[in-house]
């Protein structure tokens, strides 16, 4: 930078820049004004300083350059403007895109959230089912089973379901329908009020029980039921041997012959007398009776085979089922007068029908049952049936009559058996209740009310007939048929259809005067009204009770074809098919177990 000289007054030389001493170091005072600083201009200043002007060159080249520089500057300026505009436009587009993307993103996010919420709400039941199937063990299904009939067959079916179904992972709820006011089937007598039958209608007396009808050895003669009940009740039936008894065979106007029961306890002289009268038929019949009693023991080990023919083959008695009575008698050498005078009355007492119309197996069983009917004492059938029902927790609806069973759809995706019934709970009105499976264990139930026509036709080969049982009291023992005789069997048509007259027990009766008198309770079995015939005997009957047993005994004809236990593939069974071969407590009980086993196997599929 050029240094300029200034003239000072009086031609005093310019002061030196070093003539002044520097301010003291680290002074906190403000610096003093410098004596050599430029003085302010005034009117006395001889010369005002001016900046020199640069030289100007007016040439053509410099003009072109100036013009070119202006164009370039404008181009640069224009380029800068365009570039800035493009940048601004790009920034605007970018910001708009960002805003659009943000808007679209928020919209789709909200739409996605809404869709997820709707989907979750819509599929939440399926999700719950999926989670339950994956992580929660669902409770097992409980199947409802209706059993029609509370006799030995129905209760044994319920008992088998109780013991076996749960062990195999099948859960059932069982309901038993019984038209009578008490359980036990046809062997359970009841009064008009629904209570047990008491002599003189006096509750202080011992009631009439099943053993009073069938004999004191009822439980001993049915070991299958007895052992099954012992398993459920965890007890043991105490059975003891009874003494022998005398039996008379009455031909209408006189006693034809007397025998001793059981056959093994026949006194020697009586046995000798029978041999002289009937020959070898006596011991041949005794051997048949023994074999018939042993057959009852073999029923304990019967397999649960749903085919009756295979069932009989398994224990080796199928030939006896299809064999006629006459052929069996001929093979055993039993004939002559022994058949109509002794054997026929015994069979008539057991089955209440003629001996000629039954199979060889039924003949053998009848001989064994009649020979040992009173040989043992112990236990009560009806009491044990009641205890079994209580132990297994089955729901029994007494005094409830079933009018029909129909398979129908009960909602959109389920069908069931509608059991139509009426009882005290509905004041007699007809009701329909759905069940998954049904077992018919009542011989008197009309199958046309349940199964299809084809199934009923297959089961129509089984037929029953009616019998009457009567109890009455008399002031003294009936001695017209022999001294000390406990049972009288009547030959065919000897007393207007009465087949048996038997002493039951003594009864102490309190009279109107307060004194006790002993009377005698008797039983009568007949094909028709027994009391009408008894009135003609002038027995001085003081009290009586009679019951008509519908479908009391089946016609057990020789055959090799049997109806099935299963009546419908939709889940309908009946137990009476077993009555084609025999009708005892044990055979009925085993039939109940067979159909219950089939039911369980079907539910496990």
C-alpha positions in Angstrom: 0.0 0.0 0.0 1.5 3.5 -1.0 2.4 5.8 1.7 1.4 9.4 1.2 3.2 12.5 2.5 1.4 15.3 4.2 2.8 18.8 4.9 2.6 20.0 8.5 2.7 23.8 9.5 6.1 25.4 10.0 7.7 22.7 8.1 8.0 20.6 11.1 9.1 17.1 10.2 6.7 14.3 10.7 6.9 12.6 14.0 8.5 9.3 14.2 6.4 6.3 15.0 8.8 5.3 17.6 9.0 8.6 19.4 6.3 7.5 21.8 6.9 4.9 24.4 4.6 1.9 24.4 2.1 1.7 27.2 3.0 -0.1 30.2 2.6 -3.8 30.1 -0.5 -5.4 31.7 -2.2 -2.1 32.3 -5.9 -2.1 33.1 -6.4 1.5 32.2 -7.8 2.5 28.8 -5.1 3.5 26.3 -4.4 7.2 26.0 -5.1 8.9 22.7 -2.2 8.7 20.3 -0.4 12.0 19.7 0.5 10.9 16.2 -3.0 10.0 15.0 -4.4 11.9 12.0 -5.8 15.3 13.0 -9.3 16.1 11.8 -9.6 18.0 8.5 -10.3 21.7 8.7 -10.3 24.8 6.7 -6.7 25.3 7.4 -5.8 22.1 5.8 -3.6 23.1 2.8 -4.4 20.1 0.6 -7.3 17.6 0.5 -6.2 14.1 -0.4 -7.8 12.5 -3.4 -7.6 8.9 -4.6 -6.0 8.6 -8.0 -8.3 7.5 -10.8 -7.3 4.4 -12.8 -6.4 4.7 -16.4 -9.0 3.9 -19.0 -8.2 2.1 -22.2 -10.7 2.6 -24.9 -9.9 -0.2 -27.3 -12.1 -2.5 -29.5 -10.7 -5.6 -28.0 -11.5 -4.5 -24.5 -15.0 -3.6 -25.6 -15.6 -7.1 -27.0 -14.2 -8.6 -23.9 -16.6 -6.5 -21.8 -19.5 -7.6 -24.0 -18.5 -11.2 -23.9 -18.1 -11.0 -20.1 -21.6 -9.6 -19.8 -23.1 -12.5 -21.8 -21.2 -15.0 -19.8 -22.4 -13.4 -16.6 -25.9 -13.4 -17.8 -25.6 -17.0 -18.9 -24.1 -18.0 -15.6 -26.9 -16.1 -13.9 -29.5 -17.7 -16.1 -28.0 -21.1 -15.5 -27.9 -20.5 -11.8 -31.6 -19.4 -11.9 -32.6 -22.5 -13.9 -30.5 -24.7 -11.6 -32.0 -23.2 -8.5 -35.5 -23.5 -10.0 -34.9 -27.2 -10.8 -33.5 -27.8 -7.4 -36.5 -26.1 -5.8 -38.8 -28.1 -8.1 -37.0 -31.3 -7.2 -37.2 -30.4 -3.6 -40.9 -29.6 -3.9 -41.5 -32.9 -5.8 -39.5 -34.8 -3.2 -41.4 -33.2 -0.3 -44.7 -33.9 -2.1 -43.7 -37.5 -2.6 -42.7 -37.8 1.0 -46.0 -36.3 2.1 -47.9 -38.6 -0.3 -46.0 -41.6 0.9 -46.6 -40.7 4.4 -50.3 -40.2 3.7 -50.5 -43.5 1.7 -48.5 -45.2 4.4 -50.7 -44.0 7.2 -53.8 -44.9 5.2 -52.6 -48.4 4.4 -51.4 -48.8 7.9 -54.8 -47.9 9.3 -56.4 -50.1 6.7 -54.1 -53.0 7.6 -54.8 -52.5 11.3 -58.5 -52.4 10.6 -58.3 -55.6 8.5 -56.2 -57.3 11.2 -58.8 -56.3 13.8 -61.7 -57.6 11.7 -59.8 -60.8 10.8 -59.0 -61.4 14.5 -62.5 -60.8 15.6 -63.9 -63.0 12.8 -61.4 -65.9 13.3 -61.1 -65.7 17.1 -63.4 -68.8 17.6 -61.3 -70.8 15.2 -58.2 -69.5 16.8 -59.5 -70.5 20.2 -60.3 -73.9 18.9 -56.9 -74.2 17.4 -55.2 -73.1 20.6 -57.3 -75.5 22.6 -56.5 -78.4 20.3 -52.8 -77.5 20.6 -52.4 -76.6 24.2 -55.6 -77.6 26.0 -56.7 -81.3 26.3 -60.5 -81.3 25.6 -62.7 -83.2 28.0 -63.7 -86.6 26.6 -67.3 -86.9 25.2 -70.0 -88.3 27.4 -72.4 -90.5 25.6 -76.0 -90.9 26.8 -77.4 -94.4 26.9 -81.0 -95.4 27.5 -81.9 -98.8 28.9 -85.5 -99.9 28.7 -86.2 -102.4 31.5 -84.8 -102.7 35.0 -84.7 -106.4 35.2 -81.5 -108.6 35.3 -80.7 -108.0 31.7 -81.0 -104.2 31.9 -79.1 -103.8 35.2 -76.4 -106.2 34.0 -76.0 -104.1 30.9 -75.6 -101.0 33.0 -73.2 -102.8 35.3 -71.0 -103.8 32.4 -71.0 -100.3 31.1 -69.9 -99.0 34.5 -67.0 -101.5 34.8 -65.7 -101.7 31.3 -66.5 -98.4 29.5 -64.5 -96.2 31.8 -61.5 -98.6 31.7 -61.4 -98.3 27.9 -61.7 -94.5 27.8 -65.4 -94.4 27.0 -67.6 -92.3 29.2 -71.3 -93.0 29.3 -74.3 -91.6 31.2 -76.9 -94.4 31.8 -80.6 -93.9 32.3 -82.8 -96.9 33.0 -86.6 -96.7 32.3 -88.8 -99.1 34.3 -92.6 -99.1 33.9 -93.1 -100.8 37.3 -92.7 -98.8 40.5 -89.9 -101.2 41.6 -86.9 -102.7 39.8 -86.4 -106.4 39.2 -88.4 -107.2 36.2 -91.3 -109.7 36.3 -89.9 -111.3 39.5 -90.5 -108.1 41.4 -94.1 -108.1 42.6 -95.7 -104.8 43.7 -99.0 -103.7 45.0 -101.4 -101.2 43.5 -99.7 -98.4 45.5 -96.3 -99.3 44.2 -95.0 -100.8 47.4 -93.8 -104.5 47.9 -96.5 -107.0 48.4 -97.1 -107.9 52.0 -99.4 -110.7 53.2 -102.7 -109.2 54.5 -101.3 -105.9 53.2 -99.5 -105.6 56.5 -96.1 -103.9 56.3 -95.0 -105.7 59.5 -95.0 -109.0 57.6 -92.1 -110.1 55.4 -92.8 -109.0 51.8 -93.1 -111.5 49.0 -89.8 -111.7 47.1 -88.5 -113.2 43.9 -87.3 -116.3 45.8 -90.9 -116.9 46.8 -91.7 -117.3 43.1 -88.7 -119.1 41.7 -87.4 -121.0 44.7 -85.0 -120.3 47.5 -82.0 -121.4 45.4 -82.5 -118.6 42.9 -79.0 -117.0 43.4 -77.3 -120.4 43.8 -78.8 -121.5 40.5 -77.6 -118.4 38.7 -73.9 -118.2 39.5 -73.1 -115.8 36.6 -75.3 -113.1 38.1 -74.2 -113.9 41.6 -70.5 -113.6 40.9 -71.0 -110.5 38.8 -72.9 -108.8 41.7 -70.2 -109.9 44.1 -67.6 -108.1 41.9 -69.6 -104.9 42.0 -70.7 -105.0 45.6 -67.3 -106.4 46.9 -69.1 -108.9 49.1 -69.9 -112.6 49.0 -73.4 -114.1 49.0 -73.7 -116.5 51.9 -75.4 -119.6 50.6 -76.2 -122.7 52.6 -77.6 -126.1 51.7 -81.2 -126.7 52.6 -82.9 -130.0 53.4 -84.9 -132.2 51.0 -88.6 -131.8 50.3 -91.4 -134.0 49.1 -93.2 -133.4 45.8 -96.5 -134.8 44.7 -97.7 -135.3 41.2 -101.5 -134.9 40.9 -103.5 -136.3 38.0 -106.8 -134.7 38.6 -108.4 -137.1 41.1 -105.5 -138.7 42.9 -101.8 -138.4 43.6 -100.0 -140.3 40.9 -96.6 -140.4 42.5 -94.3 -138.7 45.1 -90.6 -137.9 44.7 -87.9 -136.3 46.7 -85.9 -133.1 45.8 -83.1 -133.0 45.1 -82.8 -136.3 43.3 -79.5 -137.1 45.0 -81.2 -137.1 48.4 -84.0 -139.5 47.5 -84.3 -142.2 50.2 -83.2 -145.7 49.0 -86.7 -147.2 49.4 -88.3 -144.4 47.5 -85.8 -144.6 44.8 -86.3 -148.4 44.6 -90.1 -147.8 44.3 -89.6 -145.4 41.5 -87.3 -147.9 39.7 -89.9 -150.6 39.9 -92.5 -148.1 38.5 -90.6 -146.4 35.8 -87.5 -148.4 35.2 -84.3 -146.9 33.9 -86.0 -143.7 33.1 -85.5 -142.7 36.7 -81.7 -142.7 36.8 -81.5 -141.4 33.2 -83.7 -138.5 34.2 -81.6 -138.0 37.3 -78.4 -137.9 35.2 -80.1 -135.3 32.9 -81.1 -133.2 35.8 -77.5 -133.2 37.1 -76.1 -132.3 33.7 -78.6 -129.4 33.5 -77.5 -128.1 36.9 -73.9 -128.3 35.7 -74.8 -126.3 32.5 -75.7 -123.4 34.7 -72.1 -123.4 36.1 -70.7 -123.4 32.6 -72.6 -120.2 31.8 -70.2 -118.3 34.1 -67.4 -118.7 31.6 -69.4 -117.7 28.5 -67.5 -115.3 26.2 -69.1 -112.0 25.1 -69.8 -113.2 21.6 -72.6 -111.3 19.7 -73.6 -114.3 17.6 -75.8 -116.8 19.6 -74.8 -119.8 17.5 -71.1 -119.1 18.1 -71.9 -118.5 21.7 -73.4 -122.0 22.0 -70.6 -123.6 20.0 -68.0 -122.0 22.4 -69.3 -124.1 25.3 -70.2 -127.2 23.3 -74.0 -127.1 23.6 -75.0 -126.0 20.1 -76.2 -129.5 19.2 -78.7 -129.4 22.1 -80.1 -126.1 20.9 -81.1 -127.5 17.5 -82.2 -130.9 18.9 -85.8 -131.7 19.7 -87.0 -132.9 23.1 -88.3 -136.2 21.8 -84.9 -137.0 20.2 -83.1 -136.2 23.4 -85.4 -138.4 25.4 -84.9 -141.3 22.9 -81.1 -140.9 23.1 -81.2 -141.0 26.9 -83.6 -143.8 27.1 -86.2 -141.9 29.0 -89.8 -142.8 28.1 -92.9 -144.6 29.2 -95.1 -143.2 31.9 -92.3 -141.3 33.5 -92.5 -138.6 30.8 -96.1 -137.5 31.2 -96.4 -138.2 35.0 -93.1 -136.8 36.2 -91.0 -135.0 33.6 -93.7 -133.1 31.8 -95.1 -131.5 35.0 -91.6 -130.4 36.0 -91.0 -128.8 32.7 -94.5 -127.2 32.8 -93.8 -125.7 36.1 -90.5 -124.1 34.9 -91.7 -122.8 31.5 -95.5 -122.9 31.9 -95.8 -124.7 28.5 -95.9 -128.2 27.0 -92.7 -130.2 26.9 -93.1 -131.1 23.3 -92.4 -127.6 22.0 -89.0 -126.9 23.5 -85.4 -127.8 22.6 -83.2 -130.5 24.2 -81.2 -127.7 25.9 -84.3 -126.2 27.4 -85.4 -129.6 28.6 -82.0 -130.2 30.4 -82.0 -126.8 32.0 -85.6 -127.3 33.2 -84.8 -130.6 34.8 -81.8 -129.1 36.6 -83.6 -126.0 37.8 -86.6 -127.9 39.1 -84.4 -130.4 40.9 -82.4 -127.8 42.8 -85.0 -124.9 43.1 -85.2 -125.3 46.9 -82.0 -127.2 47.6 -80.1 -124.0 48.8 -80.9 -120.9 50.7 -79.1 -117.5 50.6 -79.4 -114.0 49.2 -82.2 -112.1 47.6 -82.3 -111.2 43.9 -84.2 -107.9 44.1 -82.2 -106.7 47.0 -78.9 -107.2 45.1 -80.3 -105.6 42.0 -81.1 -102.5 44.1 -77.7 -102.5 45.6 -76.0 -102.8 42.2 -78.0 -99.8 40.9 -76.9 -97.8 43.9 -73.3 -98.8 43.5 -72.9 -98.0 39.9 -74.8 -94.7 40.2 -77.3 -95.5 37.4 -80.3 -93.2 37.1 -83.5 -95.3 37.3 -86.8 -93.8 36.4 -89.4 -96.0 37.9 -93.1 -95.9 37.0 -92.1 -94.5 33.6 -93.5 -96.3 30.6 -91.7 -96.0 27.2 -94.1 -95.7 24.3 -91.7 -95.6 21.4 -88.1 -95.1 20.2 -87.4 -93.2 17.0 -84.2 -92.1 15.4 -84.4 -88.5 14.2 -82.4 -85.4 13.6 -82.4 -83.1 16.7 -80.4 -80.2 15.3 -78.4 -79.2 12.2 -75.5 -81.6 12.6 -76.7 -84.3 15.0 -79.2 -87.1 15.1 -80.2 -89.2 18.1 -82.7 -91.7 19.4 -85.8 -90.0 20.8 -87.2 -92.1 23.6 -90.9 -91.2 24.1 -92.0 -91.8 27.6 -94.5 -90.8 30.2 -94.3 -90.9 34.0 -94.9 -89.1 37.3 -92.3 -86.4 36.5 -94.4 -85.3 33.5 -97.8 -85.8 35.1 -98.5 -88.5 32.6 -97.8 -86.3 29.5 -95.8 -87.8 26.7 -92.2 -86.6 26.5 -89.4 -87.2 24.0 -85.8 -87.3 25.2 -82.7 -87.8 23.0 -80.1 -90.5 23.6 -77.0 -91.6 21.7 -77.6 -95.3 22.1 -80.6 -97.4 23.3 -80.7 -100.9 24.8 -84.1 -102.7 24.9 -84.1 -105.1 27.9 -87.8 -105.5 28.3 -89.4 -108.6 26.7 -92.8 -107.0 26.7 -91.6 -103.9 24.7 -93.1 -103.8 21.2 -90.3 -103.8 18.8 -92.4 -102.2 16.1 -92.2 -99.0 18.2 -88.5 -98.9 17.8 -86.8 -100.8 15.0 -87.5 -100.9 11.3 -89.8 -103.4 9.7 -86.9 -105.5 8.4 -85.3 -105.7 11.9 -88.6 -106.6 13.5 -89.2 -109.4 10.9 -85.8 -110.8 11.8 -86.7 -110.8 15.5 -90.3 -111.9 15.0 -89.4 -115.6 15.4 -89.3 -115.1 19.1 -92.7 -115.3 20.8 -93.8 -115.3 24.4 -96.8 -116.5 26.3 -98.6 -115.3 29.5 -98.6 -116.9 32.9 -100.2 -116.1 36.3 -98.7 -116.2 39.7 -100.9 -116.1 42.8 -100.2 -116.0 46.6 -102.8 -116.8 49.2 -103.1 -117.7 52.8 -105.2 -120.5 54.4 -105.8 -121.3 58.1 -104.3 -124.8 57.8 -101.9 -126.8 55.6 -103.4 -128.3 52.5 -103.3 -132.0 53.0 -105.3 -133.3 50.1 -102.2 -134.0 48.1 -100.2 -135.9 50.7 -98.8 -135.5 54.1 -95.8 -133.2 54.6 -95.8 -132.3 50.9 -94.4 -128.9 50.2 -95.0 -128.9 46.4 -97.8 -130.2 44.2 -97.2 -130.5 40.4 -100.3 -131.0 38.3 -100.4 -133.2 35.2 -101.5 -131.6 32.0 -105.0 -130.1 32.4 -105.5 -131.8 35.7 -106.7 -128.6 37.5 -107.9 -126.2 34.8 -104.5 -124.8 33.8 -102.9 -124.7 37.3 -99.4 -126.2 37.1 -98.1 -125.8 40.6 -99.3 -125.4 44.2 -96.5 -124.9 46.7 -96.1 -124.1 50.4 -94.0 -120.9 51.0 -93.9 -120.3 54.8 -95.9 -119.8 57.9 -97.3 -116.4 58.8 -98.2 -115.1 62.3 -101.3 -113.0 61.9 -102.7 -110.6 64.6 -106.5 -110.8 64.6 -109.0 -108.1 65.4 -109.2 -109.4 68.9 -105.4 -108.9 69.4 -104.6 -112.6 69.5 -102.0 -114.0 67.2 -102.9 -116.9 64.9 -100.7 -118.9 62.5 -101.7 -119.2 58.9 -99.9 -120.6 55.8 -98.8 -118.9 52.7 -99.0 -120.7 49.4 -98.1 -120.0 45.8 -99.9 -121.1 42.6 -98.6 -120.9 39.0 -101.1 -121.2 36.2 -101.7 -120.6 32.5 -104.9 -118.6 33.3 -106.6 -117.0 36.3 -105.5 -119.1 39.2 -107.8 -117.7 41.8 -110.9 -118.7 40.0 -109.7 -122.4 40.1 -108.6 -122.2 43.7 -112.0 -120.9 44.8 -113.5 -124.1 43.6 -111.4 -126.1 46.1 -113.0 -124.5 49.1 -109.6 -123.8 50.8 -111.0 -121.0 53.0 -108.6 -118.5 51.5 -108.2 -115.5 53.9 -106.0 -113.3 51.7 -104.9 -113.4 48.1 -102.8 -111.6 45.5 -102.4 -112.4 41.8 -100.3 -111.0 39.0 -100.5 -111.6 35.3 -97.0 -111.9 33.9 -97.1 -110.7 30.3 -94.4 -112.2 28.1 -93.5 -114.5 31.0 -91.8 -117.3 29.1 -90.5 -117.6 25.6 -91.2 -120.5 23.2 -87.8 -122.1 23.0 -88.2 -124.2 19.9 -85.3 -126.3 18.4 -83.6 -124.1 15.9 -80.2 -123.2 14.4 -81.0 -119.7 13.3 -81.2 -116.8 15.8 -82.0 -113.1 15.6 -79.1 -110.6 16.2 -78.7 -108.6 19.3 -78.2 -105.5 17.2 -81.4 -104.1 15.7 -80.0 -101.0 14.0 -76.6 -99.8 12.9 -77.5 -96.4 14.3 -77.2 -97.8 17.9 -80.1 -100.0 18.9 -79.9 -103.3 20.7 -82.2 -105.8 22.5 -81.3 -108.5 24.9 -84.3 -110.8 24.4 -82.6 -112.6 21.5 -80.9 -114.9 24.1 -84.4 -116.2 25.0 -84.3 -118.3 21.9 -82.2 -120.8 23.8 -83.1 -120.2 27.5 -84.8 -117.8 29.8 -83.0 -117.6 33.2 -81.5 -114.9 35.3 -78.1 -115.8 34.0 -78.9 -115.9 30.3 -80.6 -112.5 30.6 -77.7 -111.1 32.5 -75.2 -112.4 29.9 -77.3 -110.9 27.1 -77.1 -107.6 28.9 -73.3 -107.8 29.0 -73.1 -108.8 25.4 -75.0 -105.8 24.1 -73.1 -103.5 26.5 -69.9 -104.8 25.1 -71.1 -104.2 21.5 -72.1 -100.7 22.5 -68.7 -99.9 24.0 -66.9 -101.2 20.9 -69.0 -99.0 18.6 -68.3 -95.9 20.7 -64.5 -96.6 20.5 -64.4 -96.5 16.7 
